[in-house]
Amino acid sequence: MGSGNANSSVTDSSAAFSNRPPEFAIIPEPVSLMKTSGSYILPDNVLILASADMKQVVDYLQEKISVSTGKFISAYGNTPAAGMIKLILNSKANPAIGNEGYQLSVTPAVITIRANKMSGLFYGVQTLLQLFPKEIESTELVKDIDWKIPCVEITDYPRVAWRGLMFDVARHFFTKQEVKQYIDGMVRYKYNILHLHLTDDEGWRIEIKGLPKLTEVGAWNVKKTGEFGYFSTPGPDEPRTYGGFYTQDDIRELVKYAKDRFVDILPEIDVPGHSLAVIASYPELSCTPGAENYRVRSGEKIMDWSHGAPPIAMVDNTLCPASEKVYSFLDTVITQVAALFPFEYIHMGGDEAPENFWQKSDAVKALMQREKLTDMHQVQGYFEKRVLQIVESKGKKFMGWDEILNGDIPTSAAIMSWRSSNFGIDASREKHEVVMTPQTNVYLDLMQGDPVTEPKVYNTVLLGKAYEFDPIPAGADPKYIKGGQANLWTEQVYNIRQAEYMTWPRGFAIAEDLWSPKEKKNWTNFIGKMELHFKRLEQAEIKYAPSVYDPMFKASRAADRQLMVELTTQIDGLDIYYSFDNSFPDRFYPKYTDKLAVPKDASQMRVITYRGKNPIGRMITISVDELNRRAGKR
């Protein structure tokens, strides 16, 4: 969906499905689905007919079915049996479905999944599981369920090859088990890249042999609670015990766990900015005197963004581009990262590097003179080219955020376009490989409802905006667009439950943007599917955000300066009830129909959304002070 119909796409009548959920709730929407007659009933003894080399797909399917159903699942049978599930790799490739596509056939007697490659079988399994009752997602045995699925013929394959989620484990450390949990959530929706943001000002999360301080010092800060970015500066005596890191064995285990689920892990080492954890560990890698007094950031303010980008740094969180020690350090790090991660790319960051300390550095001035560099863009460009050479010398491809385009980077550098799609469009025309990840549509750290209901962040990406994302935007050279991904930065995400809350349901929308044919996308149908998938996530004990059901508040002033409030919902078919008298409204309270005048002496407004007789949104309170603030001067 282009931006031209953004408003209509988000307000199409979702009332249509309020009493009649969609018959098939498959996310992402398949290329083609045809319902046939009858249904398949899961027998007590399930035989999976497969060859031994399909073990990773068979193991996954066995576990998913047996845990919730309690059925006995046997595999690799040679004799056909009633109710069996057949997995078949095509002996002659079917060009229509490519490497990750599949054909799924369900008849009353047999389920058949055919694919050219093992990954296609795996994605066929994901679709098959979504045809089962929602209880298939339960983490324990569920009794008295009719385990039947409708008969269908499905042909399906992805729109783009790169379908990624970025998980920032640097701002807050997430355990190996929690990363596995995040991978399990991803693969349900056919994501195939996990981008791990492993280093930042708040922590260095990967063991590097020969550089022990990176994890002895760089992986730990002071635990703070409240609003990240505004924490008090830690005192010298506050314990630096919050954090953690992955050993190299942990990384190998995560890589294997992901690979078993057809996910590649893209490691990111973010340089030259975002490097305070490195500098606290090895101060000699800074250009700035006094760096030996720096500490790993605990969420206190270290950048001034009031003048826009690049920020004015209050401490120098950059590696010194003029120091050979830096390139020697990066060679050691990249050598080990390249050996640990089999994926062909290494992401080296490159975003948001402040310049004010470089401008004062004699070493940087000397570098500029020697290399005939005229400005700080060229200084960073010099750094990026040196790092690119190191990465390519290890047999890997170099990737960075779109700021690296400022420095005349060679076309062998792949670009992640985050500031807007335009950078990616331009990069594709210059023959750079591009992954589209514009903050306007796919930044999962941003608020997904009214700011009064969400952890406060600087901006909002509503579900409808995520659903509009087009990984191959008009004007781009599609040959160079690898695909797209959503990014979960975790400054305000303190635990895995909040990580899940921020990812779903926007992750459903983006999965469909990346996999499904553009013409198959339909907002009303998607919302109906989303509601059924909420029930599946509840079975799986995965947290999700119900923000799409909550109203948004818009305050304004009438001609006589009277404070007015307008309420809107992201989806149709909901009724909003409200109170100004401090009590908790239900559906017997006044129903919102039009812009309201806020009573003179009211101190707060409470609202709740219903669908018919059932509450569906959360009880939300907004202060009149906040409404006044939004409306501007009296």
N, C-alpha and C positions, 0 to 999 in steps of 0.2 A: 504494500500500500504506500503510495506516495504521500507527501505531506498535504497535497491538494485536498484530499478527502479525509484528513485526519479527524476532524470533528465528527463528520457523519459516521466514520468507522467506529468511533468510540460510543456513539449514542444510538446505533442501530437497535431495533427493538429486541432486547434480550428477554422481554416478557414472553416472547414466542416460545421459549423453552422452559419457562418457569413451572409449567405443569407437565411438560412433555420433554424429558431429557433426550438428547440425541441417542439413536439406536446404537451407534458405534462411537465410542469415545477413545479413539486412538490418537495419541500425541507422540510425535508429529504426524499430521494428516498424511496417509499414504498416497502414492501417485494414482493408484486405481484400486477400488474396492467394489466387489459385486457380491451382493447377498444371494445365497442359493437356498434351497429348501432344506428344512430339517435342522437338527442340532447334534453335536457330538457330546457324548456323556463319558466322563473319565471313568475307566474301569478300576476295580480295586487293585488289580495288578497291571501296572503300566509298563509296556515294553517299548524302549527307545531303540529303533533300528538304525544303527550308525556304525561307522568304521572306527577303529581304535585311534586313528589320528585326529578324530573329532573330540577327543577327551575333554578339552577345556570347555567346549560348548555343552557337551553332555553333562559334565559335572555341575555346571551352573544350572541347567534345566532340572536335573535331578533334585538338587537342593531346593530350588524355588518351588517345585511342585510338592515334594514330600513333606516339607516342614508344616505347611498349612493344611494340606489335605490328609496327611497320614497314610497316603496310598503307598504301596510297595512299587518302587521303580527299578526295573532292571534294564541294562543297556547292552548294546552290541549283539542283540539277538539276530540269528540268521533266519529264523522261521517266522513268517508273517503271523500276526495274531490280531484278534478283534481289538479295536480301540488303540492300536499302536500309534506311535509318533515316529515318522521317518525323516531322517536328515540325509539329504543327498547333495553331494558336490557334483556339478555338471561336468561330464567327461569332455564335452565340447562347450567352451564358454558361450553364454548367452550375451551378445553384445548390448542388448537393451538394458540390462540391469547393472553392468559394470562391476567393480570390485566389491562394493558394499551393499549392492542390491540383493533382493530375494524374491521368491514367489512362495506364497503361503496358501495352501489349499486345505480347507477343513470340510470333510464329508462325515456323515454319521459313523462311518467305519474306520476312518484313518485321517490323521493330520500329516501333511507332507510339507516340509520346507526344503526348497531347492535354492542353491546359490552357486556362484562361480568360485567364491572364496569363503574361508571360514568366518570372516567378519560378517559376511552376508547372512550366513546361518544364524549367527549371534543376534543380528538385528531382527531377523525373522522370529527368533525366540522372544525378543522383547515385545513384538507386536502380538504374538500368540498369548503371552501372559496378560496383556491388556484386554484380550477377549474374554478371559476368565472372570468370574465374579470377583469383586474387590477384595474379598477375604483371602485370595491367593497371595496377597502382600503381607499377610499376618506373619509375625515372628514366632507364633506358636500354633499348635493344632487348633483348628476350628471345626466344631462338630455341627451336624445337621444342615449342611450346605449342599445344595444341588449343584454339583460341579459340572455344569454343562456350558457349552459355548455354541453360538450360532454358526451355521455353515456359511463359509465365505470363500471367495477367490480374490487374493490380493497380489498385485505386482507393485513393487516399491523399490526406490533407489534415491539417494540423496541429491539435492540440488548442488551443494558444494562439498568439497573434500575436507576442509578444515572447519570443524565444529567444536569450538573450544569454550572452556570455562577457566578463568584465572582465579586462583585462590591465593590470597596474600597471607602467608604464614609468618611474615616478618614482623608486622605491627603487633600481633599477638601470636604466640606459639600455639600451634595445634598439633596434638600428638599424632603419632603414626596411625593409631587406630582411628582417630577422627578424620584423617585424610582418606583412609580406606572407606569410611562411612560416606564421605563426600563423593568419592568415586562411585560407590554403589548407587547413590542418588542420580548421578550424571548418566550412567549407562542405561537406565530405564528409558531415557529420552534421546538415546542414540548420539550423545556427545562422544567425541573420540580423541580430544586433546585436553589434558589437564596442564595448564600453565602455572607452575609453582613460583611465586615471587619469594625468593629465598633470602634476600638481603635488603636491609634498609637502615634508616637511622636508629630504629628501635631494636634491631637484632640481626645477627648473622646466624643462619640456621643450618649450615652444612659443615660437617667436619672436613678440614683440609689438612692432610698429613704435612708435617714440617712447619705449620703455622698455627700452633696450639692456642695462641691468645685469641684467635678469631672466635673460638667457642668458650674459652676460659673467661674472657672479658666481654667479647662482642655479643654473646648470646643472652646477656642478663641485664635487666634494669630493675627499677623500683616499681612495685605494683601500686597502681593508682586506680581510684574509682571515681567516676564522674564524667565530665565531658572532655574527651581527648582533645589535645591541642590547647587546652586552657588549664591543665593541671599545674599545681604549684611546682616550682623548681625543687628537686629533691635535695635534702641536706646531705652533708658528707657522711653522716652516721646512719642514714636510712639504708636498710639491707637491700643489696642488689641480688635478689633471689628469684625474680620473676622472669620466666622465659624458658629456654631450652633449645635443643638442636637435634638434628638427625645425624647419627653416625653413618659412616659409609655403608655399613651393613644394613642399616635402616633404609637408606636410599635404594639399595639393591632390592630389598624386600618390597618397597613401594612400587618400584619400576616393574617387578614381576607381577605384583597384584594387579596393577593397572593393565599390563600387557595381557594377562589372562582374561581381561574384560575388554580387550581391543582398544585400550586407551594408551596413547603415547604421552609421556610426561616431558613438557618443555621446561627446562630449568632457566630461571632468570637470576643473574647477578647484576644488580643495578648500579652502574657507574657512569660518569664520574661523580654525579650528585648522589643524594640519598646514601651517603657512605660514612655517616658518623660512627656506626658500629665498627667499621674497619679502622677509622682514625683513632678511636678510643683504644683499640687494640694495638695498633702500630702507628703512633703519631708521626713517625718519619715519612709517612706517605702523604702528608699534608704540605702545602706551600706556606702555611701560616704559622708564625711564631706563637708559642703558647698552646699549641695543639695537644701537648702532653697533659694539659689540665682538662681536656674534653672528656665527657662521659657519654655512654650510650644513652640515647634519649628515652625518657619515660613518659612522653606525652606532653611535656611543657612546650611553650611556644618557642620555636627556633627560627621561623621564617616570617617576614613581613610581606603579605600578599596585597597590601592596600594600594600598591602602584601597578598591579597586574603582573604578568609574567615577563621575564624571569623574576622570581621573588628576590627581595633583599635579605641576605642571610645574616642572622644575628650571631651565629657561630658558623665556621667554615666546614660544611659537610661534604666538600668535594675532594677527590683525589687530585694530586698535583700533576697537571698534564706535562710539566716541564721536567719531571723527575724520572730518571731511568729506573729507579727503585720500584716505581709504580708499575712499569711494564714488566719487570722481572717478577713482581708479586702476582700480577694478573696472569702471566705465563704459567706460574705454578698452579694457581686456582683453576684456570681454564683446562690445563692438562688433566687434572683430576676430575673436573666436571664432565669433560668429554668422555673420559673412560667410564664414568658411572652411568651416564644417560645415553642409551643407544639412539635416541631420536636425532634426526639429522640437523636440527637447529639448536643453537644456544642463543638465548635472549640476553643482551648486555645492557638493557635499560636505555640510558641516554636522555631521560626526561628531566625537566624542571631543574637543570643545573644552574645555581646562582652564579653571578659573574663578579660581584662586588669585591670579593677577596682576591680573585685572580687579577682584577684591575690594579690592585695595590702591590702585587707580588713582583719583586725584582726578577725572580727566576722566570716568571711568565713573560715579563717584558723582554728578557734576553732571548727566550724562545721565539717570540714574535719577530725580533730583529733577525735572528739566525734563519728562520724559516720563511721570512717575508710575509708574515700574517698581519692583516690590517685591523681585525676586530675580534671580539670574543667568540663570535660564531665560528670564525676560522680556527681559533684556538681549540674549541671543542671538536671541530672537524678534524684537526690534526690528531687529537686524542682518539677519536672514533676510528680513523683509518688505521692507526697503530693497533688498536684492539681487534679490528676486523682481520688484520694480517695474522694476529695470534690465533684467533678462532679458526681461520681457514687453514692455518698450518697444522691444526689438529684433525683436519679432515671433516670439519663441521661447517655449516652455513651460519652466517652472522645475522642476527635480527635485532632491531631496536625500535623504540618509540619514535613517533614521526619527527621529533625535534632533530634527529640525526640528519634529516634532509637539509638542515641549514648549512651544513659544512661540506657540500660537494662530495658526498659519500659515493663510492663506486656502485654501479647497478647490481653487483653481486650481493649487496646488503638488502635483506628483506625488511619491510616496514610494517609496524603495527600502527594503524591510523586511529588515534584516540581523540585528538582535539576537535576534529570534525571529519566528515567523510571526504572533504575537499582535498586534504593532504594525501589521502589514499588514491583518490581519482588522479591527481597530478603525478603521484609516484608510479601508478600503473602505466601512465602514458610515457613515463621515462624508462619503462621496462624494469622497474623494481617489482619483485614479488610482494604482494600486499595482503595482510589480514585486516579486515574492517572491524573496528571496535569503537565506534564513536560514542563519546560520553553522553550525548543527547538521547541515546536509545538503549544502551546496553551496560551502563555503569550500575552494577547491582548494589553498590554502597550508598547510592542516592536514595532519598526518601520515596516511598511508593504510595503515599497518601498525604492528607493534610499535615503540615508540620506539627500541629498540636498532638498528633497521634503517633509520631515516629521519632526515633532517635534523631536529634537535630544534625543535619548535614547541610552543605551550602546549596543544594539543588534537589530537584525531584525528577524521577523518571516513572511516570505512571505506566500501568500495565498496557494500556492502549498504545503508548509511545513505543514500548518495547515490541509490540506486535507489528508496528509499522516498519521496523528495521528491514532494510534491503541490503544484503551483503554484496550485491553487485549493482551499485548505484548507477544511474544514468550518467554517461560521460566517461566512465571508467573503461579501460581496456580489459574486458573480461578474461582474456588469456592470462593476465598477471594477477587476477584476484584469486587467492587461494581459498578464501572463505571468510568466516567471521567468528567472533567470540564475545562473550560477556565477561566483565571483570568485577570481581568482588574484592575491593580494598577493605581492610578490616580495622581502620582506626577506631571506629565506633562499634566494632563487632568483637565482643569479648569472649564468646564461647560458641561451640558448634551448633547449639540450638538457634542462636541468632544468625549464624551463617546460613542455616537452612531457611530460616524466616526471610532473609534478604534474597535468597536465590529463587524460591518458589512462591508464587506462580510465574514470576517474570521469566524464569528459566524454561517454563513450558512454552511461552510465547516465542522466545529466541530459538528454541529447538525447532519450532515449526518454521521460523524465518529461514533457518539454515538448511533444513532437510526438504521441506515440502515444495512442490511447484508453486510459483507465485500465484497462479490463477486458482489454485485449490484453497488458498487462505480465505477464511470467512470469519469475521469477528464474532457474529452472533453464535455461529456453530462452535467456535473456539471457546467462548464463555461457557456454553453448555457442557463441553468436554471438561473444561477446567473444574467445574463444580463436582463432577464425578471423580476427577483425579484428586480433589481434596479428600474425598472419602477413602481413596486408595492410600494416600499418604498417612491418613489417620491410622489405617490398619498397619502400615509399616512403621508407625511411631516416628515419622519425619515431621518436623514443624514447618508450617507455611504461614504466609501473611494473608489474613482476611481483609486487608486494606481496601480491596476493590469494592467491598460492601459498605465502606464508611463514607459519609458525605465530606465534601470539601467546603470550606467556609470562605466567602468573599465579602469583605466589609467595605462600605462606601458611605458617603454622606448625601442626604437629600439637599434640596435648595436651601432649606431652613437650617442646615447643619445637623439635622437629626441623624443619628447613627443607624444605618441600615445593614442587614445581613442577608446574604443570598446563599442558598445551599444547592449544591449539585452533586450528582452521583456519577461514578465512572460507568456504571451499567444501568440500563433501564429496568423497569418492572419492580422498583423498590419504593416503599413509602417511608417518609421521614416524619417522626414525631418529636416534639420539642417541649422544653419547659424553660422558664426564666426564674422560677421561684425556688431554686435549689433542690427540688425533688427529682426523682428518677422517672422519666417519662416511659410509658408503654403505649400500646396502640389505642388506648382510650383517651389519650391526651390530644391536644390540637395537632392536626396533620399539616405539614408544611405544603403550601401550594404556590406561594409567591413571596417575593422579597418582603422581609419583616422589619418593622421599626423596633429597635431595642428599647424596652421600657427604661425610663429615666433613672430609676433607682436600682435596676437589676445589677448584680455583680457577676453573674455567670449565666451561661446558656448550656443546657444539656440536650443532646440529641441521640436518637437511636433509629436505625433502619429496620424495617420489617419487610418480609415478602408474604403478602396475605396476612395470616394470623400469627406467623412465626417470626420472632426476632432473628435477624441474620447478621446485622452489624454489631459493633461493640458500643457500649455506652460511652459517649464522648463528652467531656466537659471542656468548654473554652471560656476563658474569663472575658468580661466586658473590657477590661484593660487591654487585652490582646486584640480584641476587635477594634478598639479605638486606635491602637497602634497601627493596625493594618489600614484603617480608613484615612490616616493622616490627620493633620491639624484640625481642631474643632473650628 
